[in-house]
Amino acid sequence: MEELICSVEFLRGGGELVARVSSEAGGVREYRAGAADDVIEQVINDLQEEFESAPAS
């Protein structure tokens, strides 16, 4: 059975890229950067930390 563990949205507006991440453990948070690489790196680092510290289900 599949289970949704997080949702990630990427939006562009006002000359910057916004990533909106939502998960049960971390809630909703946003990351902003002028370059896609920068905001994607922020999201990756955050999710790695969250899921490495989460107990296995």
The first five atom37 places (N, CA, C, CB, O) and aatype in JSON, in Angstrom:
{
  "aatype": [12, 6, 6, 10, 9, 4, 15, 19, 6, 13, 10, 1, 7, 7, 7, 6, 10, 19, 0, 1, 19, 15, 15, 6, 0, 7, 7, 19, 1, 6, 18, 1, 0, 7, 0, 0, 3, 3, 19, 9, 6, 5, 19, 9, 2, 3, 10, 5, 6, 6, 13, 6, 15, 0, 14, 0, 15],
  "atom_mask": [
    [1, 1, 1, 1, 1],
    [1, 1, 1, 1, 1],
    [1, 1, 1, 1, 1],
    [1, 1, 1, 1, 1],
    [1, 1, 1, 1, 1],
    [1, 1, 1, 1, 1],
    [1, 1, 1, 1, 1],
    [1, 1, 1, 1, 1],
    [1, 1, 1, 1, 1],
    [1, 1, 1, 1, 1],
    [1, 1, 1, 1, 1],
    [1, 1, 1, 1, 1],
    [1, 1, 1, 0, 1],
    [1, 1, 1, 0, 1],
    [1, 1, 1, 0, 1],
    [1, 1, 1, 1, 1],
    [1, 1, 1, 1, 1],
    [1, 1, 1, 1, 1],
    [1, 1, 1, 1, 1],
    [1, 1, 1, 1, 1],
    [1, 1, 1, 1, 1],
    [1, 1, 1, 1, 1],
    [1, 1, 1, 1, 1],
    [1, 1, 1, 1, 1],
    [1, 1, 1, 1, 1],
    [1, 1, 1, 0, 1],
    [1, 1, 1, 0, 1],
    [1, 1, 1, 1, 1],
    [1, 1, 1, 1, 1],
    [1, 1, 1, 1, 1],
    [1, 1, 1, 1, 1],
    [1, 1, 1, 1, 1],
    [1, 1, 1, 1, 1],
    [1, 1, 1, 0, 1],
    [1, 1, 1, 1, 1],
    [1, 1, 1, 1, 1],
    [1, 1, 1, 1, 1],
    [1, 1, 1, 1, 1],
    [1, 1, 1, 1, 1],
    [1, 1, 1, 1, 1],
    [1, 1, 1, 1, 1],
    [1, 1, 1, 1, 1],
    [1, 1, 1, 1, 1],
    [1, 1, 1, 1, 1],
    [1, 1, 1, 1, 1],
    [1, 1, 1, 1, 1],
    [1, 1, 1, 1, 1],
    [1, 1, 1, 1, 1],
    [1, 1, 1, 1, 1],
    [1, 1, 1, 1, 1],
    [1, 1, 1, 1, 1],
    [1, 1, 1, 1, 1],
    [1, 1, 1, 1, 1],
    [1, 1, 1, 1, 1],
    [1, 1, 1, 1, 1],
    [1, 1, 1, 1, 1],
    [1, 1, 1, 1, 1]
  ],
  "atom_positions": [
    [[0.84, -1.17, 0.0], [0.0, 0.0, 0.0], [0.89, 1.24, 0.0], [-0.96, -0.01, 1.22], [1.9, 1.28, 0.71]],
    [[0.53, 2.23, -0.78], [1.27, 3.48, -0.84], [0.74, 4.46, 0.19], [1.18, 4.09, -2.24], [-0.45, 4.49, 0.5]],
    [[1.65, 5.27, 0.7], [1.29, 6.27, 1.7], [2.0, 7.57, 1.35], [1.66, 5.79, 3.14], [3.21, 7.58, 1.13]],
    [[1.26, 8.66, 1.3], [1.85, 9.97, 1.03], [2.64, 10.41, 2.25], [0.75, 11.02, 0.67], [2.09, 10.54, 3.34]],
    [[3.96, 10.65, 2.05], [4.79, 11.07, 3.17], [5.15, 12.55, 3.11], [6.06, 10.23, 3.21], [5.45, 13.16, 4.13]],
    [[5.11, 13.13, 1.91], [5.33, 14.57, 1.8], [4.81, 15.06, 0.45], [6.82, 14.91, 1.97], [4.6, 14.29, -0.48]],
    [[4.62, 16.35, 0.4], [4.18, 17.01, -0.82], [5.12, 18.18, -1.06], [2.68, 17.48, -0.72], [5.44, 18.93, -0.14]],
    [[5.56, 18.35, -2.31], [6.47, 19.44, -2.66], [5.88, 20.17, -3.86], [7.91, 18.91, -2.96], [5.57, 19.55, -4.88]],
    [[5.73, 21.48, -3.74], [5.27, 22.32, -4.84], [6.36, 23.33, -5.18], [3.93, 23.05, -4.48], [6.99, 23.89, -4.28]],
    [[6.58, 23.54, -6.45], [7.52, 24.57, -6.9], [6.73, 25.65, -7.63], [8.64, 23.98, -7.81], [5.98, 25.35, -8.55]],
    [[6.91, 26.9, -7.21], [6.2, 28.03, -7.78], [7.21, 29.09, -8.19], [5.17, 28.6, -6.77], [8.26, 29.22, -7.56]],
    [[6.91, 29.82, -9.23], [7.79, 30.92, -9.64], [6.98, 32.21, -9.58], [8.38, 30.69, -11.07], [5.86, 32.29, -10.08]],
    [[7.58, 33.21, -8.94], [6.9, 34.48, -8.86], [7.83, 35.56, -8.35], [0.0, 0.0, 0.0], [8.65, 35.32, -7.47]],
    [[7.71, 36.74, -8.9], [8.51, 37.86, -8.44], [10.0, 37.66, -8.63], [0.0, 0.0, 0.0], [10.79, 38.18, -7.84]],
    [[10.4, 36.93, -9.64], [11.82, 36.73, -9.92], [12.49, 35.7, -9.05], [0.0, 0.0, 0.0], [13.72, 35.56, -9.09]],
    [[11.72, 34.96, -8.26], [12.33, 33.91, -7.45], [11.52, 32.63, -7.54], [12.44, 34.37, -5.99], [10.35, 32.63, -7.94]],
    [[12.15, 31.54, -7.16], [11.49, 30.24, -7.12], [11.14, 29.94, -5.67], [12.41, 29.11, -7.73], [11.95, 30.15, -4.77]],
    [[9.93, 29.47, -5.46], [9.46, 29.13, -4.12], [9.14, 27.65, -4.1], [8.2, 29.99, -3.72], [8.46, 27.13, -4.98]],
    [[9.65, 26.97, -3.08], [9.3, 25.57, -2.86], [8.47, 25.5, -1.59], [10.58, 24.66, -2.76], [8.88, 26.0, -0.55]],
    [[7.32, 24.88, -1.68], [6.45, 24.7, -0.52], [6.42, 23.21, -0.21], [4.99, 25.27, -0.79], [5.96, 22.4, -1.02]],
    [[6.91, 22.86, 0.96], [7.02, 21.46, 1.37], [6.05, 21.22, 2.52], [8.47, 21.1, 1.79], [5.97, 22.02, 3.45]],
    [[5.31, 20.13, 2.45], [4.37, 19.78, 3.5], [4.58, 18.31, 3.87], [2.9, 20.04, 3.04], [4.59, 17.44, 3.0]],
    [[4.73, 18.06, 5.16], [4.83, 16.68, 5.64], [4.2, 16.61, 7.02], [6.31, 16.19, 5.67], [4.04, 17.62, 7.7]],
    [[3.86, 15.42, 7.42], [3.22, 15.24, 8.72], [4.18, 15.63, 9.85], [2.76, 13.78, 8.89], [3.77, 16.28, 10.81]],
    [[5.43, 15.23, 9.74], [6.41, 15.5, 10.79], [6.85, 16.96, 10.82], [7.62, 14.6, 10.61], [7.02, 17.53, 11.89]],
    [[7.04, 17.56, 9.65], [7.6, 18.91, 9.59], [6.6, 20.02, 9.37], [0.0, 0.0, 0.0], [6.96, 21.19, 9.44]],
    [[5.35, 19.67, 9.1], [4.35, 20.69, 8.8], [4.59, 21.31, 7.44], [0.0, 0.0, 0.0], [5.18, 20.69, 6.56]],
    [[4.14, 22.55, 7.26], [4.3, 23.26, 5.99], [5.41, 24.29, 6.16], [2.97, 23.94, 5.54], [5.43, 25.05, 7.13]],
    [[6.33, 24.3, 5.2], [7.38, 25.31, 5.22], [7.71, 25.71, 3.79], [8.65, 24.79, 5.94], [7.44, 24.97, 2.85]],
    [[8.3, 26.89, 3.65], [8.64, 27.43, 2.33], [10.11, 27.77, 2.25], [7.79, 28.67, 2.0], [10.73, 28.16, 3.24]],
    [[10.65, 27.61, 1.06], [12.04, 27.97, 0.78], [12.01, 28.86, -0.45], [12.96, 26.7, 0.56], [11.24, 28.62, -1.38]],
    [[12.85, 29.9, -0.45], [12.87, 30.85, -1.56], [14.31, 31.07, -1.99], [12.21, 32.2, -1.15], [15.22, 31.15, -1.17]],
    [[14.51, 31.17, -3.31], [15.82, 31.46, -3.85], [15.65, 31.98, -5.27], [16.74, 30.21, -3.83], [14.62, 31.76, -5.9]],
    [[16.66, 32.67, -5.75], [16.62, 33.2, -7.11], [16.92, 32.16, -8.16], [0.0, 0.0, 0.0], [16.53, 32.32, -9.32]],
    [[17.61, 31.1, -7.77], [17.99, 30.05, -8.72], [17.37, 28.72, -8.31], [19.54, 29.92, -8.81], [17.28, 28.4, -7.13]],
    [[16.95, 27.95, -9.3], [16.32, 26.66, -9.04], [17.25, 25.73, -8.26], [15.9, 25.99, -10.36], [16.81, 25.06, -7.32]],
    [[18.53, 25.69, -8.63], [19.48, 24.82, -7.94], [19.5, 25.11, -6.44], [20.88, 24.99, -8.52], [19.57, 24.18, -5.63]],
    [[19.45, 26.37, -6.08], [19.54, 26.76, -4.67], [18.32, 26.3, -3.87], [19.69, 28.27, -4.55], [18.46, 25.75, -2.78]],
    [[17.14, 26.52, -4.41], [15.93, 26.14, -3.67], [15.78, 24.62, -3.64], [14.68, 26.79, -4.3], [15.31, 24.08, -2.64]],
    [[16.15, 23.94, -4.7], [16.08, 22.47, -4.71], [17.05, 21.89, -3.69], [16.38, 21.92, -6.12], [16.71, 20.92, -3.0]],
    [[18.24, 22.45, -3.59], [19.21, 21.99, -2.6], [18.68, 22.16, -1.18], [20.54, 22.74, -2.77], [18.88, 21.29, -0.33]],
    [[18.01, 23.28, -0.91], [17.42, 23.51, 0.41], [16.38, 22.44, 0.73], [16.78, 24.91, 0.48], [16.35, 21.9, 1.84]],
    [[15.52, 22.13, -0.25], [14.47, 21.13, -0.05], [15.1, 19.75, 0.19], [13.53, 21.08, -1.28], [14.69, 19.04, 1.11]],
    [[16.07, 19.38, -0.61], [16.72, 18.08, -0.46], [17.34, 17.94, 0.93], [17.8, 17.89, -1.54], [17.14, 16.93, 1.6]],
    [[18.09, 18.95, 1.35], [18.74, 18.89, 2.67], [17.72, 18.77, 3.79], [19.61, 20.14, 2.89], [17.92, 17.98, 4.71]],
    [[16.64, 19.53, 3.72], [15.61, 19.48, 4.75], [14.95, 18.11, 4.81], [14.57, 20.56, 4.5], [14.76, 17.55, 5.89]],
    [[14.58, 17.57, 3.65], [13.91, 16.27, 3.63], [14.84, 15.14, 4.06], [13.36, 15.99, 2.25], [14.4, 14.2, 4.72]],
    [[16.11, 15.22, 3.69], [17.06, 14.21, 4.15], [17.14, 14.2, 5.67], [18.46, 14.45, 3.54], [17.07, 13.14, 6.29]],
    [[17.28, 15.37, 6.27], [17.34, 15.46, 7.72], [16.06, 14.92, 8.37], [17.58, 16.92, 8.15], [16.11, 14.18, 9.35]],
    [[14.92, 15.31, 7.8], [13.64, 14.87, 8.37], [13.48, 13.36, 8.32], [12.49, 15.53, 7.63], [13.09, 12.75, 9.32]],
    [[13.77, 12.76, 7.19], [13.52, 11.33, 7.05], [14.62, 10.46, 7.62], [13.33, 10.99, 5.6], [14.36, 9.3, 7.95]],
    [[15.83, 10.97, 7.76], [16.88, 10.21, 8.43], [16.64, 10.13, 9.93], [18.25, 10.84, 8.15], [17.02, 9.16, 10.57]],
    [[16.0, 11.15, 10.49], [15.74, 11.15, 11.93], [14.39, 10.56, 12.28], [15.84, 12.56, 12.47], [14.1, 10.35, 13.46]],
    [[13.55, 10.3, 11.28], [12.21, 9.76, 11.55], [12.3, 8.27, 11.87], [11.26, 10.0, 10.33], [13.08, 7.55, 11.25]],
    [[11.5, 7.81, 12.81], [11.47, 6.37, 13.11], [10.86, 5.59, 11.95], [10.67, 6.1, 14.39], [9.93, 6.08, 11.3]],
    [[11.36, 4.41, 11.68], [10.82, 3.57, 10.6], [9.41, 3.14, 10.96], [11.73, 2.32, 10.35], [9.11, 2.86, 12.12]],
    [[8.53, 3.1, 9.94], [7.14, 2.72, 10.22], [6.88, 1.28, 9.93], [6.18, 3.56, 9.44], [5.76, 0.81, 10.11]]
  ]
}
